[in-house]
Amino acid sequence: MFKLISFFKRNKEEKNVPPSSQLNGVDGVIPEHVAIIMDGNGRWAQKRNLPRVKGHYEGMKVVRKIARTASKLGVKTLTLYAFSTENWKRPKTEVEFLMKLPQEFLGTFLPELIEENVQVRLTGNKEQLPSYTTEAVLRAVEETKNNTGMVLNFALNYGSRDEIISAVKKISSDVLDNKVNKEEINEELFNRYLMTSDFKDPDLLIRTSGELRISNFMLWQIAYSELYFTDVLWPDFTEECLIDAVKEYQNRARRYGGI
């Protein structure tokens, strides 16, 4: 198992975000909610003849840099697809490594998140997660709950179809219990039954690694999101890559079905 703590040591070079002139060059509307499908960790490692977990190790370092830059840009919510309901199909050793990353990452990064006024949130089904994973994330949620800056939302053991089916079941139950009239069911009401009910829908969805699919991620919520696909593998995704995605977003015309 790789030592995870060492790469969180704060030094001058790692602390730096992109030059202020580069950040200031991002003129225009900043997407309030950016969601990222962090893909390509395994391929990054395989290209270097390294074990797949080394790719996840490197990918976690990128989370820290991208969260800092997103906050600097003025993004209100950054949702990261960390582990899907389908990822349980992966080899047991890889799953175990992935389940330990939140504990190691937040155990070291939490003081910095508190210092930078970031609020941690969790979206996903907690019941299947190991207790040490859940405890680490919920501790971070609790200790940052009063922060008023960017929300760093981890989608962990999350699957959109599972979320939608769960919402339908809850609405059906409330209809049967006369808590909801079926005539009242509309998009606004349905949103309140989703795991993301507290969040604005993503304005920008980024997927790394060159794959051109959504992979069961926020299917309802991204109905009108701007989609941005890049060939860059997640461990190679830099602050500049995020800035490029935001600039591309700013060049899009969002008409929501209008003219």
BANUBA-125976 format. One line per 4 residues: number of its first residue (from 0); their letters; for each residue x, y, z of C-alpha. Coordinates in steps of 0.001 Angstrom, whole numbers, m for minus. Last residue first. Example, Ala and Ser with C-alpha at 12.3 -4.5 7.8 and 13.67 -1.06 7.14 Angstrom:
BEGIN
1 = SA = 13670:m1060:7140 | 12300:m4500:7800
This chain:
BEGIN
258 = IGGY = m34069:30583:m29102 | m35576:28496:m26354 | m34955:24883:m25336 | m32841:25756:m22338
254 = RRAR = m30983:28434:m24333 | m27469:28176:m22891 | m25113:29690:m25458 | m21613:28267:m24961
250 = NQYE = m18469:30410:m25000 | m18408:30699:m21211 | m18421:26918:m20931 | m15288:26782:m23094
246 = KVAD = m13613:29222:m20709 | m14639:27045:m17768 | m13176:23960:m19447 | m9916:25791:m20186
242 = ILCE = m9721:26902:m16532 | m10148:23318:m15411 | m7368:22175:m17732 | m5146:25019:m16459
238 = ETFD = m5587:23754:m12908 | m4288:20422:m14143 | m5790:17102:m15167 | m2857:14672:m15559
234 = PWLV = m4075:12304:m12814 | m7555:12500:m14444 | m6489:11405:m17908 | m6651:14203:m20489
230 = DTFY = m8761:13266:m23521 | m11310:15945:m22607 | m15092:16005:m22634 | m17168:19041:m21677
226 = LESY = m20931:18823:m21305 | m23039:21928:m20632 | m25811:21015:m18240 | m29402:21107:m19423
222 = AIQW = m30652:17636:m18436 | m27673:17273:m16093 | m29753:16790:m12925 | m31859:13864:m14063
218 = LMFN = m28958:11711:m15258 | m26759:12697:m12328 | m24082:10115:m13172 | m25007:6743:m14639
214 = SIRL = m21856:6503:m16740 | m22270:9773:m18679 | m20553:8761:m21905 | m17884:10026:m24279
210 = EGST = m14699:8550:m22814 | m11649:10694:m23600 | m9937:10404:m20196 | m11754:13229:m18345
206 = RILL = m15420:14079:m18028 | m16564:17590:m17166 | m20167:18557:m16441 | m20949:22270:m16334
202 = DPDK = m24019:24060:m15005 | m24725:21299:m12529 | m28244:21382:m11032 | m28480:23638:m7959
198 = FDST = m27926:21681:m4788 | m29977:20957:m1680 | m32119:18325:m3424 | m29028:16421:m4562
194 = MLYR = m30043:13114:m3002 | m33334:13365:m4897 | m36767:13581:m3274 | m36941:17385:m3441
190 = NFLE = m36200:17281:m7153 | m39400:15296:m7714 | m41439:18130:m6180 | m39919:20724:m8507
186 = ENIE = m40257:18474:m11537 | m43959:17811:m10926 | m46094:15652:m8648 | m48947:17684:m7203
182 = EKNV = m51611:15676:m9006 | m50365:12597:m7193 | m51383:14214:m3905 | m48589:13906:m1367
178 = KNDL = m48742:13057:2336 | m51766:10837:1741 | m49883:7787:3052 | m50223:6105:m348
174 = VDSS = m48910:9263:m2031 | m46022:9403:448 | m45105:5809:m339 | m45203:6475:m4069
170 = IKKV = m42993:9549:m3593 | m40473:7519:m1597 | m40446:4712:m4164 | m39988:7157:m7046
166 = ASII = m37080:8823:m5225 | m35388:5462:m4644 | m35786:4617:m8330 | m34219:7953:m9269
162 = EDRS = m31260:7514:m6913 | m30584:3950:m8078 | m30680:5164:m11675 | m28281:7979:m10782
158 = GYNL = m25668:5845:m9066 | m23649:7006:m6077 | m21354:4949:m3873 | m19522:8216:m3183
154 = AFNL = m20480:11436:m4958 | m18205:13804:m2987 | m19464:17382:m2717 | m16978:20164:m2084
150 = VMGT = m19224:23147:m1314 | m17448:26466:m1853 | m17477:29017:947 | m19843:29403:3893
146 = NNKT = m18337:27018:6415 | m20733:26077:9207 | m20969:22425:8177 | m17190:22045:7914
142 = EEVA = m16595:19910:11021 | m19756:17871:10524 | m19170:17105:6852 | m15522:16239:7547
138 = RLVA = m16589:13861:10298 | m19212:12447:7948 | m16511:11718:5365 | m14163:9957:7775
134 = ETTY = m16952:8048:9533 | m18390:6805:6241 | m15057:5468:5037 | m14179:3850:8373
130 = SPLQ = m17643:2261:8552 | m17248:559:5188 | m19765:1830:2614 | m22906:m96:1775
126 = EKNG = m25241:1980:3958 | m23893:5359:2818 | m25785:5490:m488 | m24600:8586:m2284
122 = TLRV = m24000:12316:m2007 | m21609:13548:685 | m20866:17176:1551 | m17745:19067:2588
118 = QVNE = m17943:22847:3153 | m14909:24917:2178 | m13971:27947:4322 | m10281:27863:3274
114 = EILE = m9097:27169:6822 | m11685:24415:7264 | m10606:22799:4013 | m6968:23115:5072
110 = PLFT = m7657:21429:8395 | m9539:18646:6546 | m6742:17794:4074 | m4888:15315:6278
106 = GLFE = m7640:13060:7600 | m9716:14018:4582 | m7300:12319:2191 | m6454:9299:4321
102 = QPLK = m10063:8487:5226 | m11359:9348:1757 | m8676:7100:185 | m9431:4024:2277
98 = MLFE = m12497:2965:263 | m10518:3269:m2972 | m7850:891:m1648 | m10480:m1646:m596
94 = VETK = m12105:m1411:m4022 | m8749:m2037:m5710 | m8027:m5070:m3526 | m11498:m6486:m4191
90 = PRKW = m11174:m6289:m7966 | m13813:m4024:m9564 | m17504:m4906:m9584 | m18098:m2571:m6619
86 = NETS = m17516:247:m9108 | m21097:m74:m10371 | m22616:1939:m7505 | m20145:4658:m8441
82 = FAYL = m17096:5939:m6591 | m15525:9421:m6589 | m17781:11395:m8912 | m16674:14864:m7784
78 = TLTK = m19191:17641:m7215 | m17841:21194:m6983 | m20365:23731:m5718 | m20126:27541:m5586
74 = VGLK = m17419:28022:m8226 | m15762:31393:m7608 | m12567:30896:m9599 | m10505:30600:m6423
70 = SATR = m12824:27857:m5141 | m12449:25959:m8393 | m8673:26367:m8153 | m8447:24978:m4638
66 = AIKR = m10750:22054:m5402 | m8739:21288:m8542 | m5450:21133:m6641 | m6775:18924:m3834
62 = VVKM = m8592:16575:m6174 | m5418:16204:m8257 | m3628:14553:m5346 | m6416:11982:m5256
58 = GEYH = m5740:11082:m8863 | m2123:10244:m8070 | m3167:7641:m5498 | m5920:6391:m7803
54 = GKVR = m3286:5885:m10509 | m1032:4098:m8023 | m3989:1817:m7290 | m3887:629:m10904
50 = PLNR = m443:m913:m10434 | 2327:724:m12472 | 3527:m110:m15969 | 3510:3606:m16835
46 = KQAW = 683:3363:m19343 | m1067:1073:m16861 | m1030:3776:m14188 | m2685:6434:m16360
42 = RGNG = m5118:3808:m17624 | m6218:3053:m14075 | m6679:6707:m13119 | m8567:7546:m16311
38 = DMII = m11862:9034:m15172 | m12828:11732:m12687 | m16414:12440:m13716 | m16559:16103:m12716
34 = AVHE = m19488:18284:m11679 | m19264:22087:m11691 | m22017:24084:m9992 | m22041:27878:m10105
30 = PIVG = m20516:28069:m13577 | m18500:31312:m13744 | m20021:34001:m15965 | m17573:36121:m17887
26 = DVGN = m13858:36755:m17820 | m11356:34043:m16942 | m8212:36115:m17433 | m8216:36985:m13751
22 = LQSS = m7364:33370:m13022 | m4393:33534:m15368 | m3286:36881:m13966 | m3561:35431:m10461
18 = PPVN = m1023:32774:m11368 | m2406:29230:m11073 | m2637:27924:m7494 | 442:27645:m5345
14 = KEEK = 424:25455:m2260 | 2253:22646:m4057 | 5278:24857:m4794 | 5445:26384:m1329
10 = NRKF = 5192:23155:553 | 2299:21532:2303 | 2775:17868:2950 | m201:16092:1389
6 = FSIL = 2011:13945:m842 | 3571:12249:2148 | 343:11083:3748 | m668:8475:1261
2 = KFM = 2100:5935:1703 | 1395:3351:m940 | 0:0:0
